[in-house]
Amino acid sequence: LRATLPPLPCFISSKVSVPPIFLALRTGSYSSRGEILQSLLKTRLNLGAISNRGVEWDSIRLIAVLAVFAFGACAYLLIDSTSNARDDSIFKRIVQCTRIAVASVPSDLPASLSASARECASILRDESDAICSVSGSLVESSMVNMVVFDKTGTLTADTQQLISTVHPPSSEKEFFDGVPFETVSKVIFAGGHSLVSMSSKKGSKSDFVGDPLDASALSYSGWNYSPQDKSATPPEKPVKKEYPAKIWQIKSFPFNSDKKMSSAVVLIKKQDGKYRLWAVVKGSSDVMRRQFFQNDDPDQQLRHWYEDKIKTLGKSGYRSIALGTVDITYSKIAKMLFPAGLPDDHDTQDNALQGYIKIARGYAVRLIHRDDIEQTSSLCLNGFACFETPMRAGTRRVIQELKNANFNVCVLTGDEITTSLALAAKAGVTFGNNPYFLKVSPSGSMLEWEINGMKMPFTLDAALKIHQAIERND
């Protein structure tokens, strides 16, 4: 619910004549119990004239005098005198003190406070069309000076579309297991997801529900996915014998917000009839950096390309997801999933193949943990998936109205810094020339502040210094 309010000095100080915008954020179960409807239907109470400052001070003095008498009476009851010993139990004296404290409160005070809050809500409703179902929110709103927005799904729309993939330059390695990176990325999209079909029949991609990024990636791949046996085939026959002709998803691990990764184990059947077992991983470019590159990695050229591409895509406003693969055909994981070995070109019967896959999926549920795949140091960098994140229609207008009303606006997100800055700027949220970031250190063991490439540990002293710098607009 949004409504226009006239400037109220006691709640908000606006630099412009444009009235601020109020949003009723607390609904949920309250609306299901009809409290908003009750707020709409209640009529204004006839409470008489609004009190002035003199009447308020008289009320305070009266309450103070009654409180002094109540305190004295309670002290008299609780403190035993040596000259006049009392036989009453301490419990009885506590009950008597409670009765005195209750009696000292003016009987009309609770009702008057409740009626005053309801009257304020009624005035807001009648004069400004602002609905307030919780009386305490009026007082809370007067103390708000900063509005914090999440980025994904709040400033941006819920739908994100995969528009392109970016792979390492031609001077670098262009193939994985004899398959070009462009085809490998489509294998990752078609097999490395956790989508669930809502139809028992083989349907279109619109029948799948789950992570919208997975749904967009599956659609982008163009592969035909069958939810019955969790297999996928390319739209056209592979042109080379090394290229995948069909894939089966053995085990998938959905996106984990703490690890910022998702992964899957995929069985690959190539055009020449040979089988391979791949592990595919998708994740945040910041987190995946540790999986692709080690401190002593000699391939610094590829690492520089990785860092530059993250910044380039981020400045363009794209959400970049890093893609990685590893061949686990001869690993311990393959031996656990296929104790008798992978299917070969002699196991062409569909029933025999499905039996292999069913057994492997059963072993995967019991024996395979996502860390066995995601924490490997032999991941091959395949490139980036670039998702377009459009802004919501009213994002920029709402941000500007909040800024006009003297609210500080900031963004709280766990996404990559460059992308977050670009989208925040598009939404109208600015952070000055030298913004500070709170991020996880490259080792992943601690938090640290970063500004202009300089880093400092996340401590209370560092936070105070940053706060003072922000207050000075440095």
N, C-alpha and C positions, 0 to 999 in steps of 0.2 A: 504494500500500500504506500502510495506517495501522495503528498499533499503540500500545498504552498502555505507557508507561515509568514506573517508579518514580522519585522525585526523585533526581537524581545531582548532588551538590554540585560536582563537577569540571566538569560540563557546563552545568548550568542552575540557577538559583536561583529557586525558586517561592515566592510569598507565601502560597499556599493549599495545602491538602492534596490538591487535585484533581490527578492526574498529568497531565503535558503530553501532547500529541499529536505524534507524529513522522510526517512524510510522506516516503516514498521517491520523490524527484523525478527522480533520474538513472536512467533506464531506457533507452528508445530502442533503439539497436543492441545495447546490453549484454544486454537481455532476449532479443533475437533470437539471440544466441550462447549462450543458456542459462546465463548466469552467476547469475541469480537462482535458477534451479532447482538449480544446483550448490551455492549457499549454503544452500539448504534441505536438500539431501541429505547434506552433509558432517557428519561427527560431531565432537563436541568432542575436541580434542587433549588428551592426558595430559601436561601440562607441569609438574606438581608444584605446590608452594605458590606463592602470589603473593609477589613480592619485597617486602622492606621498605626503608625509607629508607637503612639502613646498607649493605645489599648494593648498592644503587644507587650510593652514593658510592664504594664500593670499586671498582666497575666503571668509574666515571668516572676515578678516579685511575689505574687500570691503563691505560686508553686514553690518558690524558694522558702517562704515562711513555713508552709505546710511540711516541706521536707525537713527543716530544722526541728520542728516539733516531733515529727515521726522519728528522727534519728535519736533525739533525747529520750523518747519513750522506749525505744528499743534498747538503748544503752542501759536504762534503768532496769529493764527486765532481765537483761543478760548478765549484768555485773552484780555479783553477790556482795552484799554489805556485811561486814563482820558484826556490826551492831544489830542487824536485822536479817538474820539468816532466813532463807526461803526454802520451803519444802517441795516446791514444784520441780518436776523433772525438766531437764534441759530441752527435751523434745517439745514439751508443752509450751515452754517459753519461746521456742522458735516459731511454733504455730501462732502464738500471740503476736510476735513481731511481724509475721507475714500479714496478719489481719490488719495491723496498724499501718503497714506500708501500703496495702491496697486501699485502705480507707482514706489515706492522705492524698491519693490521686483524685483530682476532680472527676466526678462520674461522667461528665460530658466531654472530657478531654479526648479519649480514644475515638468517640463518635465524631467529634468535631474535626479531628485530624483526618479521619477517613472521608468525611463529607467534603473537607476542603480539597483533598486530592481529587475526589470525584468531580467536584465543581470545576477544578482546573481542566480536567479531561473533557468535561462537557463544553467548556468555553472553546477549547481547541477544536472540538468536533463541530460546534455550531458556527464559529467564526472563521475557521481555517480548514475545515474538512480533514483534520488529522485525527486518526483513530489511535487511542492509547488504551490497550486492554490491561496493562500492568501499571498500577499507580506509581510504583517505585521507579519506573523507567523515566518519569519526568525529572526526578532529582538526579538520576544517573546521567541523563543526557546533558545536564548543565555542566558536568565535570569532564565531558569528552573533549579532547583537543587534538586527537589524532585518529585517523581511520586507516586500518591496515587491511589490504586486499591480498587474497591469494591470487595467483596469476592464472593458472590453468583452470578453466571452467568458470571463472568469476569475471576477470577482465576479458578473457578470451572465450570464444564459443566452445561448446562441448564437442563439436565435431572437428576433427583434424584430418586433413587429406594428405596422403603421400603423393608428392608431385614429381620427385626425381630421386635418383641414387647417384652418389659421387664415389668414384673409385680411385685408388692411387694412380699417379701418372704413369705413362707408358714406359718411362725409364725404370720403373720399379717392377716387381713381380706382378704379372698380370693373370696368372692362373693358380688355381688351387686344385690339386689332385687331377690335373689335366683339364679342368673345367674353367672357362673364363669367369672373371669376377661378376660380370653382369648376370650370368646364368646362376652362379652361386647365390647371389643376393635373392633371386626369385625362389630358389630352393629354401632359403632361410624364411622368406615370407610365407611360403606355402606349407612348410612343415614345422616352423618354430612358433606356433601360436597355441592359445588355449581357448579357442572359440568353441561354442556349443551350438549344435543345430536345434532349432525349434520344430523341425519337421522330421517325420520318420522317413520321408522320401528324399531322394536326391534332388535338392532344389538349388535355387540360385544363391549367390553369396549374401543376398539380403536376408536369407533365412537364418544366418548365424548371429549369435549374440555373444558379447564379451567385451574385452578391451577394444575401444574404438580404433586404437592404433593398429592392433592386430587385424581388425576387419578391413581397415583401409589398405594395409600392406598386402593382404590376401587378394583384394580386388586389383591392386596395382600389378601383382605378379602375372595375372592372366591365367594361372594354372587352374585346372578343374579339380576341386577338392571334394572327396566323397566322405561324408561323416560316418558311414556305416563301418568301413574298415580303416578310417583315418589315413587315407592314401590320397595322393595328388599326382596328376599327369600334366605334362606341358601341353599347350594348345596345339603345337605342331610336332611332327616327328623330328627327333634330334638329327642334326646334319652330320654329326661325327659319333663314332662308336664310344668315345670316352664320356659323352654327355649323358646326363640322367634321363632315363625314359619313364621312370616311376619312382615315387618315394612313399615310405610309410612312417608315420610318427610312432615311435616306440614309447617314449615318455616325454612329457612336457612339464615344465615348471613355470607357472604364471609369473607375471611381473611382481617383484617384491619391492615395496616402497623403501625399505631399509637398505637393501643391497642395490636397488635401482637397476635391476637386471631381470631378464627372462631368458630361458634356455630350453633346449629340447635335444633328444637323441633321435636321429633320423636314419632309417635304413634306405640306402640308395641302390636302385637297380639301373645300371648303365645300359646303353643301347647294345653293347656287345654281350649282354647277359651276365656280366660280372656284378657282384654285390660289394658295397662298401658301407661302413658305418661312420656317420659324421655326428659330431656334437656342434650345434649352432647356438650362438649367444647374441642377444641384443641388449643394449643398455645405454645408460648415460655416458656421454663422451668423456666426462671427467673421471668417472669410476672405471671405465674400460681402459683408460690410459695405463693404469697399473697392470692390466692383464696383457696388453700388447707390448709394452716396453719395460725393460729392466734398467737399473741404473748403469749397468755396464754394457748396455746394448750397443753394438758397433754401428748399427744402421741408423745413424743420426739424421740422414737425409729424409728418410721416411718419417721420423719423429717430428722434424721441422714441418714437413708437409701436413702432418696430423694437426699440429698446433695452429698453423696458419689457416687451415681449412675450417677449424672450429670457430675461429674469430670471424672469418669471412661469412660463413653461413649464419652465425649469430647476428652480425651487423645487418644482414638482410632480413632478419626477423624469422628465420626458419628454426624449427626445433630439430636438432640433429640427433639421430640415434646411431650409435656405432654398431657395426656388424662384424662378427667374428666367427670363425669356423676352425675346427680341429679334426683331423682324421684319427679316429679311435678304432680302426679296423683290427689292429693288432695289439690293442691295449688290454689291461685287466678288465675294463668294463665290458669289452666285447666278449671276453671269455666267460664272464659272469652271466651275460644275457644270452649267449649262444654257446653253451658248453660243447656242443658237437660241431661247432664252427658255423660260419655264415652260410646261408643258402648259396649253392653254386648253379651253374648252368644245367646241371642234371635234375635239379629240383624245380622243374617247370610246371608240375601239376599244381593247380590252384589250391587244392585241399592241403597238400604237403606244405606249401608256402605259408598258408594261413596258420597252419599248426606251428611252424617255426615262430611266426610273429606273435601268436597268442602266448606261447611259452615265454618268449622274451619279454613281453609286456608284464607278465606275472612276476618274473624275476626283477624287473625294473622297479616295480612298486615296493618290493621288500628290500632290495639291495642297493639301489642307486640313490644317492643324495645329491642335491643340486650343487653343493660345493665341490663334488667330484668333477663336475664339468666347468663350473664358472670360475673356480679358483686355479685352474690350470695356467701355467706360464707359457704354454706353447700355442696359444691362440694365434691364428693368422688374421691379420687385419684385411677385411674385405672392402671396407669403405663406410659410407654414411647413408642413412635413409633420411631424406629431407622432408619434414612435415610442415605444411602451411597451417598456421594457427590464426584464423581471422578473429578480429575483435568483435565483441558484442555491439549491437547497433547503438546502444545508449551509453557505452562505457565512457567515451571522451566527454560527453555532456555531463554525466554524473560527477566525474572527477573535477571538471571545471566548476561546477556549482558548489562542491565541497570546498574547493580552494577559495572561491569568492566569499564563502562563509567563514573564512579564517581557520579552517581545519587543515592540519598537516596530513598529507596523504603519502603513504609508503606502500611498498610491495614486499610481501614475504613469500619466497618461493625457494624450492630446492633445485630448480633448473639451472642450466649453464648460465654463467654470468653475462656473457655478451648477448645472448639471446634475450635474457630477462631485461637487460638495459634497453635493447631495441624495442621490445614490445611495450615496456613501461613508457618510453618516450612517445610511442605511437598512441598510447592511452592518455598522454598529457601529464604523466607523473615524471617530474624532474628531480634530480639529486645533486645539482650543482656540478662544478667542473671536476671535483675530486671526490667521487663517491667512495664510501667505505663498504667492504663486503665482509661478511662472516661466513667462512667456508671451512670445509674439512681439509686438513693438511694432506699433502701428497702421500704420506705414509698411511693415512687413514686412522691414526691413533689419537688425534686431538683436533680441536678447533683453533682457527687463527684468523686474525684480521688482515685484510690486504687493502692497500691503497697505492696506486701508481707503481705496482710491482713490488713495493716494500711490504714485508710481512712481519707481524708481531703476534706473540701468543695471546690466546683469549684469556685475559685476566680482568679482575675488577678495575685495577689501575688503568689498563689500556681502554676499557670501556668508558671510564670517566673522562680520560683525555679526549676520546673520540666525541663524547657527548659535548664537552666544552668547545671543541672545534666546530661542531655542528651549530651550537648556539651562537658562535661568533661568525657563522657563515663562511668559515675558511675553506 
